[in-house]
Amino acid sequence: MRLAVFLPNWIGDAVMATPALRALRRHFGQAEIVGVLRPYVRDVLAGTDLVDRLLLHDPRGPSAERRGWQFIGALRRERFDIAVLMPNSLRSAWIARACGARRRVGFDRDARGWLLTDRVPPKPKTKPHPVLDEYLRLAEHLGCRHLSRDMVLATTSDDERRWLAFCERQGTHAIERGIVTLNPGGAYGSAKHWPVESFAALGRKLAEEQDKTVVVVCGPSEIPSAQRIARLAAHPHVVTLARERPTLGLTKAAIKNSELLITTDSGPRHFAAPFSVPVVTLFGPTHIAWSETYFSRAVHLQHEVECGPCQQRTCPLEHLRCMRDLSVERVYAAAVSLLDRYPAQLPAAS
C-alpha cells in the first residue's frame, strides 16, 4: 500500500500534523508513506522517520517538475492507494483526484466535497478549535487508534554541529549560563509582531537579571529585525543567529538546546513542545484555541482589547494595541516563572 499525505503549507501547522503522521505510520506499518509538501516545509520533518519520501510541490516556483501537469504526472506514476489531505484547499483535493488516488480523505468544505471519496465533516469555522485535533480526526477516520497529541521533531547531526559551532564563537560560558531563545518572527503578517524595542528590553533583562545567554533566532526575512534586537539590547550576552545561514534546522537546534523559548505566535513556536522546552507565546490578533497544543510547559499571553482577536494579518485599525500594549514586565514575569518551575540541568563548568 502507498499513502500520499498532503501536508499543511504553514510551518507551525506541519509540526501540529506530526501526531497524525505518527498515527498513520503505526497503523499502516507496511505501507510506504510519501509526504507531499512545499519546499520550505521540508526541514520540519528532517531527522524523523514519519515519512519514507518527500515530493516537493511548488506551484509558483521555477521548477516545472514541481508544478502543474508535470507534478501531477509524477504523482500519477506513484499509483497512490490513499491520499490524506491536511490542507483544506480546493487545489489539494483537485490534485489528489487528478493523480488517481483511489481514496481521497479530507474535510468536506470550501466546495470540494465532490473531489473526495471520504468526506470528513468539518467543524464550523465560527468556533475556534485546535487544528492539531483536526489532523488527528483524519487519521482516526482511516482507522488509527491510540491517538496522542504529542508532537514529534528531530534535529540532524549537521543542525547540532552548526549550533555548537555558533555557541563556541560566543565564548566558553555561553552554554553554561543557560540559553533563552527569542523568536520575533511571523510570516502570517505584521499584526503578530511584538515591537523589536520590547524584545530588546526583554533580552537585556534576561541577560542582566537572570545571567542568561539570549539568542535571537530568525528566518531569512527576519534578519534585519533580529540584528536590530541584538543591537538595541546592547548587552554582550544578547546575540543573534542573523549572521549564520538561516535554516529551520538551525532554529530547531537552538530551541532544542534552550532552557526557554519566548516567541510570537509563529511557526517556530511549535518547536518547543516536541523538545519539552518551556515556552512563552505572545498572542495578538489570533485566537489561542486555533493553535492550542496542550503543552503543559506553555504559557500563553494575550493583551485583551475590545477589537480582538480579529484574525487579521495587519491591524485594520492601525494601532496594533494587542501587541504593543503587552508589557515587557508581564512577559519577563512569565519567563522567570517558567525558568523557576522547570530548572534546566546545565553542564558543569570546566
ZALUMBA-468963 format. One record per residue (C-alpha): x negated, y negated, z; residue in one letter. Coordinates in steps of 0.5 Angstrom, whole numbers, padded with zeros to 4 digits, always signed. Last residue first. Example, Ala and Ser with C-alpha at 12.3 -4.5 7.8 and 13.67 -1.06 7.14 Angstrom:
% residues 2
-0027+0002+0014s/-0025+0009+0016a/
//
This chain:
% residues 350
-0070-0046+0066s/-0064-0048+0069a/-0058-0043+0069a/-0053-0043+0064p/-0046-0046+0066l/-0041-0041+0068q/-0035-0046+0067a/-0030-0049+0072p/-0023-0048+0070y/-0019-0052+0075r/-0024-0057+0076d/-0025-0058+0069l/-0018-0058+0068l/-0016-0064+0073s/-0022-0068+0070v/-0019-0068+0063a/-0012-0069+0066a/-0015-0075+0070a/-0019-0078+0064y/-0013-0078+0059v/-0009-0082+0064r/-0015-0087+0065e/-0016-0087+0058v/-0009-0090+0057s/-0003-0087+0052l/-0001-0094+0050d/-0004-0094+0043r/-0002-0087+0042m/+0006-0088+0042c/+0005-0095+0041r/+0003-0094+0034l/+0006-0102+0033h/+0007-0101+0025e/+0015-0100+0026l/+0015-0094+0021p/+0008-0091+0024c/+0005-0087+0019t/+0006-0080+0018r/+0013-0080+0021q/+0015-0074+0026q/+0019-0080+0030c/+0017-0077+0037p/+0019-0083+0038g/+0023-0089+0038c/+0024-0091+0045e/+0017-0089+0047v/+0014-0084+0052e/+0007-0083+0052h/+0005-0076+0050q/+0000-0071+0054l/+0000-0064+0053h/-0005-0060+0058v/-0007-0053+0056a/-0010-0048+0060r/-0004-0043+0060s/-0003-0043+0052f/+0004-0042+0050y/+0002-0044+0043t/+0007-0050+0042e/+0006-0053+0035s/+0014-0055+0034w/+0015-0056+0041a/+0011-0062+0042i/+0015-0066+0038h/+0010-0071+0033t/+0009-0078+0033p/+0004-0079+0039g/+0001-0073+0042f/-0006-0072+0045l/-0008-0065+0047t/-0012-0064+0053v/-0015-0057+0052v/-0018-0051+0056p/-0023-0046+0052v/-0020-0039+0052s/-0023-0038+0045f/-0017-0037+0042p/-0014-0043+0046a/-0019-0048+0044a/-0019-0047+0036f/-0012-0050+0036h/-0014-0057+0037r/-0018-0056+0031p/-0012-0057+0026g/-0009-0064+0029s/-0005-0066+0035d/-0011-0071+0038t/-0016-0067+0042t/-0020-0067+0048i/-0023-0060+0048l/-0026-0057+0055l/-0032-0053+0057e/-0035-0052+0050s/-0038-0046+0047n/-0032-0044+0043k/-0031-0052+0041i/-0037-0053+0038a/-0037-0046+0034a/-0031-0047+0031k/-0033-0054+0029t/-0039-0051+0026l/-0034-0046+0022g/-0030-0051+0020l/-0035-0055+0016t/-0039-0061+0017p/-0046-0061+0014r/-0049-0065+0020e/-0050-0072+0021r/-0043-0073+0024a/-0043-0068+0029l/-0043-0073+0034t/-0047-0075+0041v/-0045-0078+0048v/-0050-0076+0052h/-0055-0082+0050p/-0049-0087+0052h/-0047-0093+0048a/-0039-0091+0047a/-0038-0095+0042l/-0044-0092+0037r/-0041-0085+0039a/-0034-0087+0037i/-0036-0091+0031r/-0040-0085+0028q/-0034-0080+0029a/-0029-0085+0026s/-0034-0086+0020p/-0035-0078+0019i/-0027-0077+0019e/-0026-0075+0012s/-0032-0070+0012p/-0029-0066+0018g/-0031-0069+0025c/-0033-0067+0032v/-0035-0071+0038v/-0040-0068+0043v/-0040-0070+0050v/-0045-0068+0054t/-0043-0068+0061k/-0045-0072+0067d/-0038-0072+0070q/-0038-0080+0072e/-0043-0082+0067e/-0042-0077+0061a/-0034-0076+0062l/-0033-0084+0063k/-0037-0085+0056r/-0033-0080+0052g/-0027-0083+0055l/-0029-0091+0053a/-0031-0088+0046a/-0024-0084+0045f/-0020-0090+0047s/-0024-0095+0042e/-0023-0090+0037v/-0016-0091+0038p/-0012-0085+0038w/-0010-0082+0031h/-0003-0078+0030k/+0000-0084+0026a/-0005-0085+0022s/-0003-0078+0018g/-0003-0071+0018y/-0010-0070+0017a/-0012-0072+0024g/-0018-0073+0027g/-0021-0075+0034p/-0023-0068+0036n/-0027-0069+0043l/-0032-0064+0045t/-0034-0063+0053v/-0040-0059+0053i/-0044-0057+0060g/-0050-0061+0063r/-0054-0054+0062e/-0052-0055+0055i/-0055-0062+0054a/-0061-0060+0059h/-0066-0059+0054t/-0065-0064+0049g/-0060-0066+0044q/-0064-0063+0038r/-0063-0056+0042e/-0056-0057+0041c/-0056-0058+0034f/-0060-0052+0033a/-0055-0048+0038l/-0049-0050+0033w/-0052-0048+0027r/-0054-0042+0029r/-0047-0040+0032e/-0044-0042+0025d/-0049-0038+0022d/-0048-0032+0026s/-0040-0033+0025t/-0035-0035+0029t/-0028-0032+0031a/-0021-0033+0032l/-0015-0030+0034v/-0008-0033+0037m/-0005-0029+0043d/+0003-0030+0042r/+0003-0022+0042s/+0008-0017+0038l/+0009-0010+0041h/+0013-0008+0035r/+0012-0010+0027c/+0018-0007+0023g/+0017-0012+0017l/+0022-0016+0020h/+0018-0017+0026e/+0012-0019+0022a/+0017-0025+0019l/+0019-0026+0026r/+0012-0027+0028l/+0011-0033+0023y/+0017-0036+0027e/+0014-0035+0034d/+0008-0039+0032l/+0012-0044+0028v/+0015-0046+0035p/+0022-0049+0035h/+0024-0056+0034p/+0032-0057+0033k/+0034-0061+0027t/+0031-0056+0022k/+0035-0050+0024p/+0032-0043+0025k/+0031-0040+0018p/+0035-0033+0017p/+0030-0028+0014v/+0032-0027+0006r/+0028-0020+0004d/+0028-0020-0003t/+0026-0027-0004l/+0027-0031-0011l/+0034-0032-0010w/+0033-0035-0003g/+0029-0041-0005r/+0034-0047-0004a/+0030-0050+0001d/+0031-0044+0006r/+0032-0037+0006d/+0025-0035+0010f/+0020-0031+0007g/+0019-0023+0005v/+0018-0022-0002r/+0018-0014-0003r/+0016-0011-0010r/+0011-0016-0011a/+0011-0018-0019g/+0007-0024-0019c/+0012-0028-0022a/+0016-0027-0016r/+0011-0029-0011a/+0009-0035-0015i/+0016-0037-0014w/+0017-0036-0007a/+0010-0040-0006s/+0013-0046-0010r/+0019-0046-0007l/+0016-0048+0000s/+0017-0045+0006n/+0010-0043+0007p/+0009-0036+0011m/+0011-0032+0005l/+0010-0024+0006v/+0009-0021-0001a/+0010-0013-0001i/+0008-0008-0006d/+0003-0012-0009f/+0000-0010-0016r/-0006-0013-0016e/-0006-0015-0023r/+0000-0019-0022r/-0004-0024-0017l/-0010-0025-0022a/-0004-0027-0028g/-0001-0031-0023i/-0008-0035-0022f/-0009-0035-0029q/-0002-0038-0030w/-0003-0044-0026g/-0008-0045-0021r/-0015-0041-0018r/-0018-0039-0025e/-0017-0046-0028a/-0022-0048-0023s/-0022-0056-0022p/-0017-0056-0017g/-0009-0058-0017r/-0006-0051-0015p/-0012-0049-0011d/-0010-0042-0009h/-0016-0038-0007l/-0015-0030-0006l/-0018-0027+0000l/-0020-0020+0002r/-0019-0015+0007d/-0015-0019+0012v/-0015-0020+0020l/-0022-0017+0021d/-0025-0024+0024t/-0031-0027+0022g/-0028-0033+0018a/-0021-0033+0018l/-0021-0041+0019v/-0026-0042+0014d/-0021-0040+0008r/-0017-0046+0010v/-0020-0051+0005y/-0020-0046-0001p/-0012-0046+0000r/-0009-0039+0001l/-0007-0032-0001v/-0010-0027+0004g/-0010-0020+0002v/-0008-0014+0006i/-0010-0007+0004e/-0006-0002+0008a/-0008+0004+0012q/-0006+0001+0019g/+0000-0003+0016f/+0003-0004+0023h/-0004-0006+0027r/-0006-0011+0021r/+0001-0014+0020l/+0001-0015+0028a/-0006-0018+0027r/-0003-0023+0022l/+0003-0025+0026a/-0002-0027+0032p/-0006-0030+0027t/-0001-0035+0024a/-0002-0040+0029m/-0009-0041+0027v/-0006-0042+0020a/-0001-0047+0022d/-0007-0051+0025g/-0011-0051+0019i/-0005-0053+0014w/-0003-0050+0008n/+0000-0044+0011p/-0002-0037+0009l/+0001-0033+0003f/+0000-0025+0006v/-0001-0021+0000a/+0000-0013+0002l/-0002-0007-0001r/+0000+0000+0000m/
//
